[in-house]
Amino acid sequence: MKDIFDFLSESLLPNRSTSVNKDFIKKSCRRNLDQHLRQRSRVLRTEATVAEKVLWEVLRKDACGGYRFLRQHPIAPYVVDFYCAALKLVVEVDGSIHDLPEVQVNDQLRQRALEERGLHLLRLTNQEVLTKSAAELRQIVLRESKRTPSS
């Protein structure tokens, strides 16, 4: 299956068939994307929404069933709100912008791409996070973790 890096290496070197050049381009593109995603993750951590901050307090420091969650974690080419590698679980907190049809299309594409990597996605709305207790949120995440393919 071709990925974005195959496309870039072919478009940048259409007439050169040497794998060395294409591999170099792919590695350069990946390195630049990884660096960009790490920087973007840092910015997003400092600009967290209220709902993301609330959910982070529920998930941080192994407080959710002993599982370790990372926040604003890069999974190329995306940055996900929360990620647990042990469970292969991504938790996204969606604000009202996700009600727009064009954003929903992007969300579906993103979800499909993450699921193709063997990850499971749990979407919570800002309202759910802000109105439920920490215990209820923990229970939702733990219940969802039992549905993941890795468990």
Protein Blocks (a to p, Z undefined) as FASTA:
>chain_A
ZZfklmmmmmmmmmbcbfklmmmmmmmmmmmmmmmmmmmmmmmmmmccfklmmmmmmmgg
hlngoiacdehiacdfbdcfbdcfklopacddddfklmpmklmmmmmmmmmmmmmnopac
ddddfklmmmpcfklmmmmmmmmmmmpmkZZ
